Amino acid sequence: MKHASFKFKSSTLKSWTCAGLLALTLTGCGPLAGNPLRDQIAHRLAAPSWMVERQVEAGPYMLTAYERMHERQSTGTLYIEGDGQAYLGTNKSVLGKDVFDPTPVNPVALHLASKDPAANLAYIARPCQYSGLTDRDAACGLENWGAAAYSEQTLAAYNEALNKIKSRYDLTAIHLIGYDSGATLAALLAAGRHDILSLRTVAGNFDTDVLAPHAANLRALPQRHFIGGQDTVTPPANLYAYLQLLKGSECADYTFIQEAEHEKGWVDKWAELLKQDIPRCTVTTPPAFVPIEKPEPIYYPHMGDSKK
């Protein structure tokens, strides 16, 4: 299933006025001016769980993170957001320029993270959600999404972000959880790193064309996937196509929630769903090579024509 199947619409949202923005936020107007209403939603979800906002500079992006870290020299759980409003495409800014804002109205991954009791917890938004580019004079655009959502540049940025989070809080390893297309991004990160302990996804939108070259690494990764029976955005068939890439790996399992939709039916159940076991992987490795010790040659003293 190709991620590039977005249907972009350029006139679906009303344009903001600069006066209206200034009335709601002190950031003013410009390429990095956020969406104050969606920012407020994120803060209200994160604050009760003691998750603190931080901007992580990674590659060309300023990635918005919410973090709660209590234990050093321990593992951490990291959530990756989905598409958000990316499918809506471009809306006009007050400056007469096209501004792309995929910030989610309902940040499902952040909402799930707020229900997670893990001692070390982090959430990372996707490019251009809540924040923009490191170049403050540049604006996010459609070129940062579509096929670019899983580009080498994007993967490098997220690997840099994960490394910075690990270093900052002295984490030993990471459990990844991806929502929607964040499932594909999380799987790609897991396939290319050696510090990912497990992968879980919720309503995962798996781009099997992108993931196919990494199937061998993913087969050996412990993972559990949660899919909704009423999900019309990423139906169960999408997950089954991904599982076929793994060719029956004993490391992967899934949980089917009949009443869950793409965005609904997950949050209230999440604390209990987190208790479900992640399959353990038994990786068969060949035994270490042990050289055969050659015995010392036995020499018999000559005693005429006989030997003793």
C-alpha positions as CSV (number, residue, x, y, z in Angstrom):
1,M,0.0,0.0,0.0
2,K,1.6,3.2,-1.1
3,H,1.8,6.1,1.2
4,A,1.7,8.5,-1.7
5,S,-2.0,7.9,-2.1
6,F,-2.9,11.1,-0.3
7,K,-5.7,13.1,-1.9
8,F,-4.5,16.7,-1.4
9,K,-7.1,19.4,-1.5
10,S,-6.0,23.0,-1.6
11,S,-9.2,24.7,-0.6
12,T,-10.6,22.7,2.2
13,L,-9.5,25.0,5.1
14,K,-10.3,28.6,5.7
15,S,-7.4,31.1,5.6
16,W,-6.3,32.6,8.8
17,T,-5.8,36.3,9.2
18,C,-2.7,37.7,10.8
19,A,-4.8,39.7,13.3
20,G,-6.6,36.5,14.2
21,L,-3.4,34.6,14.8
22,L,-1.9,37.4,16.9
23,A,-5.0,37.3,19.1
24,L,-4.5,33.6,19.8
25,T,-0.7,33.3,20.0
26,L,2.4,35.4,20.6
27,T,4.4,33.7,18.0
28,G,3.2,36.0,15.3
29,C,2.9,35.3,11.6
30,G,5.6,33.6,9.6
31,P,6.8,30.2,8.3
32,L,7.1,28.7,11.8
33,A,3.9,30.1,13.3
34,G,2.1,27.2,14.7
35,N,-1.6,26.4,14.9
36,P,-2.5,27.7,18.4
37,L,-5.7,25.6,18.7
38,R,-4.0,22.4,17.9
39,D,-1.0,23.3,20.1
40,Q,-3.4,23.8,23.0
41,I,-5.0,20.4,22.4
42,A,-1.5,18.8,22.6
43,H,-0.6,20.6,25.8
44,R,-3.9,19.6,27.4
45,L,-3.2,15.9,26.6
46,A,0.4,15.9,27.7
47,A,0.3,18.1,30.9
48,P,-1.8,15.7,33.1
49,S,0.8,12.9,32.3
50,W,3.7,15.2,33.2
51,M,5.0,15.1,29.6
52,V,7.0,18.2,28.8
53,E,7.4,19.8,25.4
54,R,10.8,20.1,23.8
55,Q,12.0,20.9,20.3
56,V,14.5,18.5,18.9
57,E,16.7,19.8,16.0
58,A,17.2,16.9,13.6
59,G,18.4,17.3,10.0
60,P,16.3,20.1,8.4
61,Y,13.5,19.7,10.9
62,M,12.5,21.0,14.3
63,L,10.7,18.0,15.6
64,T,8.2,18.5,18.4
65,A,8.6,16.1,21.3
66,Y,6.8,15.5,24.6
67,E,8.8,13.7,27.2
68,R,8.6,12.2,30.7
69,M,11.8,10.6,31.9
70,H,12.3,9.3,35.4
71,E,15.0,6.6,35.3
72,R,18.5,6.8,33.8
73,Q,20.3,3.7,32.6
74,S,17.0,2.1,31.6
75,T,14.8,1.6,28.6
76,G,12.4,4.1,27.1
77,T,9.1,3.9,25.1
78,L,8.8,6.2,22.1
79,Y,5.6,7.0,20.2
80,I,5.5,8.3,16.6
81,E,2.5,10.2,15.3
82,G,0.5,9.5,12.1
83,D,-0.3,11.7,9.1
84,G,-2.4,14.2,11.0
85,Q,-3.9,16.7,8.5
86,A,-1.4,15.9,5.7
87,Y,-4.2,14.6,3.5
88,L,-5.8,18.0,3.4
89,G,-2.8,19.4,1.5
90,T,-2.0,23.1,1.4
91,N,-3.9,26.0,2.9
92,K,-3.3,29.7,2.2
93,S,-1.4,31.7,4.8
94,V,-2.0,35.3,5.6
95,L,1.1,36.3,3.6
96,G,-0.3,35.0,0.4
97,K,2.0,32.1,0.4
98,D,1.1,28.4,0.5
99,V,1.7,27.0,4.0
100,F,1.5,23.3,4.7
101,D,0.3,22.4,8.2
102,P,-0.2,18.6,8.8
103,T,-0.6,19.2,12.6
104,P,-3.3,16.7,13.8
105,V,-6.5,18.0,15.2
106,N,-6.6,14.7,17.1
107,P,-3.1,13.6,17.9
108,V,-3.9,9.9,18.6
109,A,-0.3,8.8,19.3
110,L,0.1,11.6,21.9
111,H,-3.2,10.6,23.4
112,L,-2.1,7.0,23.6
113,A,1.3,8.1,25.1
114,S,-0.6,10.0,27.8
115,K,-2.1,6.7,29.0
116,D,1.2,4.9,29.1
117,P,2.5,4.3,32.7
118,A,6.1,3.8,31.5
119,A,8.8,5.6,33.6
120,N,10.6,6.8,30.5
121,L,8.3,8.0,27.8
122,A,8.6,10.2,24.7
123,Y,6.4,11.3,21.8
124,I,7.7,12.6,18.5
125,A,5.5,14.4,16.0
126,R,6.1,14.2,12.3
127,P,7.8,16.8,10.2
128,C,6.0,20.1,10.1
129,Q,3.5,19.1,12.8
130,Y,3.5,21.8,15.6
131,S,6.8,23.1,14.4
132,G,8.7,23.7,11.1
133,L,12.1,23.7,9.7
134,T,15.4,24.6,11.2
135,D,15.7,27.3,8.6
136,R,13.2,29.8,10.0
137,D,13.0,31.6,6.6
138,A,11.8,28.4,4.9
139,A,8.3,26.9,5.1
140,C,7.2,23.3,5.1
141,G,5.6,22.0,1.9
142,L,4.3,18.9,0.3
143,E,7.8,18.0,-0.7
144,N,8.3,17.0,3.0
145,W,5.5,14.4,2.7
146,G,4.2,11.9,0.2
147,A,7.2,9.7,-0.9
148,A,9.5,11.9,1.2
149,A,7.8,10.8,4.4
150,Y,10.1,7.7,4.3
151,S,13.1,9.2,2.5
152,E,16.7,8.8,3.6
153,Q,16.6,12.4,4.8
154,T,13.6,11.8,7.0
155,L,15.0,8.5,8.4
156,A,18.3,10.3,9.1
157,A,16.5,13.0,10.9
158,Y,14.5,10.6,13.1
159,N,17.6,8.5,13.8
160,E,19.3,11.7,14.9
161,A,16.3,12.5,17.1
162,L,16.3,9.1,18.7
163,N,20.1,9.3,19.4
164,K,19.7,12.7,21.0
165,I,16.9,11.5,23.3
166,K,18.9,8.4,24.2
167,S,21.9,10.4,25.0
168,R,20.1,13.2,26.9
169,Y,18.4,10.7,29.3
170,D,21.0,8.0,29.2
171,L,18.6,5.4,27.8
172,T,19.9,1.9,27.1
173,A,17.3,0.8,24.5
174,I,13.9,1.8,23.0
175,H,10.4,0.3,22.5
176,L,8.8,1.9,19.4
177,I,5.1,2.5,19.0
178,G,3.8,3.9,15.7
179,Y,0.3,5.1,14.9
180,D,-1.2,5.3,11.4
181,S,1.7,5.9,8.9
182,G,3.9,6.3,12.0
183,A,3.9,2.5,11.9
184,T,5.8,2.4,8.6
185,L,8.3,5.0,9.9
186,A,8.7,3.1,13.2
187,A,9.3,-0.2,11.3
188,L,11.9,1.4,9.1
189,L,13.7,2.8,12.1
190,A,13.6,-0.6,13.9
191,A,14.9,-2.4,10.9
192,G,18.0,-0.2,10.7
193,R,18.9,0.1,14.4
194,H,20.3,-2.3,17.0
195,D,18.8,-0.7,20.1
196,I,15.1,-1.3,19.4
197,L,13.7,-3.9,21.7
198,S,10.2,-4.1,20.3
199,L,7.7,-2.6,17.8
200,R,4.0,-2.0,18.4
201,T,1.6,-0.3,16.1
202,V,-2.0,1.0,16.3
203,A,-4.1,1.3,13.2
204,G,-0.9,0.9,11.3
205,N,-0.7,2.2,7.7
206,F,2.0,-0.1,6.3
207,D,3.7,0.9,3.1
208,T,4.7,-2.6,2.0
209,D,6.6,-1.3,-1.1
210,V,8.8,0.7,1.2
211,L,9.2,-2.0,3.9
212,A,9.8,-5.0,1.5
213,P,13.6,-4.5,1.3
214,H,13.8,-4.6,5.1
215,A,11.7,-7.7,5.6
216,A,14.6,-9.9,6.7
217,N,15.5,-7.5,9.6
218,L,11.9,-7.1,10.6
219,R,11.3,-10.9,10.8
220,A,13.6,-11.0,13.8
221,L,12.0,-8.1,15.7
222,P,9.5,-8.7,18.5
223,Q,6.3,-6.9,17.5
224,R,2.6,-6.7,18.2
225,H,0.1,-4.9,16.1
226,F,-3.4,-3.6,17.0
227,I,-5.9,-3.2,14.2
228,G,-9.6,-2.1,14.3
229,G,-12.5,-4.0,12.7
230,Q,-14.2,-0.7,11.8
231,D,-11.1,1.0,10.4
232,T,-11.9,2.1,6.9
233,V,-8.7,4.2,6.5
234,T,-6.3,1.3,7.1
235,P,-8.4,-1.9,7.1
236,P,-7.1,-5.3,8.4
237,A,-6.1,-6.2,4.9
238,N,-3.3,-3.7,5.1
239,L,-1.8,-5.4,8.2
240,Y,-2.2,-8.8,6.6
241,A,-0.2,-7.6,3.6
242,Y,2.6,-6.5,6.0
243,L,2.5,-9.8,7.9
244,Q,2.9,-11.6,4.6
245,L,6.3,-9.8,4.2
246,L,7.4,-11.5,7.4
247,K,6.6,-15.0,6.1
248,G,5.0,-16.3,9.2
249,S,7.7,-15.0,11.6
250,E,7.0,-16.2,15.2
251,C,8.2,-12.7,16.3
252,A,5.0,-10.9,15.1
253,D,1.5,-11.2,16.4
254,Y,-1.6,-9.0,16.3
255,T,-4.7,-8.1,18.3
256,F,-8.0,-7.5,16.5
257,I,-10.4,-5.0,18.1
258,Q,-13.7,-5.4,16.4
259,E,-15.3,-2.1,17.5
260,A,-12.3,0.2,17.0
261,E,-12.1,2.7,14.1
262,H,-9.0,4.5,12.8
263,E,-9.1,7.2,15.4
264,K,-11.7,6.0,17.8
265,G,-11.9,3.1,20.2
266,W,-8.2,3.0,21.2
267,V,-7.4,5.5,24.0
268,D,-9.8,4.1,26.6
269,K,-8.5,0.6,26.0
270,W,-4.8,1.4,25.7
271,A,-3.7,0.9,29.3
272,E,-5.0,-2.7,29.1
273,L,-3.8,-3.3,25.6
274,L,-0.3,-2.4,26.7
275,K,-0.4,-5.4,29.1
276,Q,-0.6,-7.8,26.2
277,D,2.6,-9.8,25.7
278,I,4.9,-9.1,22.8
279,P,6.1,-12.4,21.2
280,R,9.5,-13.5,22.1
281,C,11.8,-14.2,19.2
282,T,14.0,-17.3,19.1
283,V,16.7,-16.5,16.7
284,T,18.6,-19.6,15.6
285,T,22.3,-18.9,15.2
286,P,24.9,-21.4,14.0
287,P,27.2,-22.8,16.7
288,A,30.5,-21.2,17.1
289,F,33.3,-22.9,15.1
290,V,35.5,-25.0,17.3
291,P,38.7,-26.2,15.5
292,I,39.5,-29.9,15.8
293,E,42.6,-30.4,17.9
294,K,45.1,-32.5,16.1
295,P,46.8,-35.1,18.3
296,E,50.5,-35.0,18.6
297,P,52.2,-37.5,16.3
298,I,53.4,-40.7,18.0
299,Y,56.9,-41.8,17.2
300,Y,58.1,-45.3,17.8
301,P,61.9,-45.9,18.3
302,H,63.4,-48.2,15.8
303,M,64.4,-51.5,17.2
304,G,65.6,-53.4,14.2
305,D,62.6,-54.0,11.9
306,S,60.0,-53.9,14.7
307,K,58.1,-51.2,16.4
308,K,56.8,-50.9,20.0
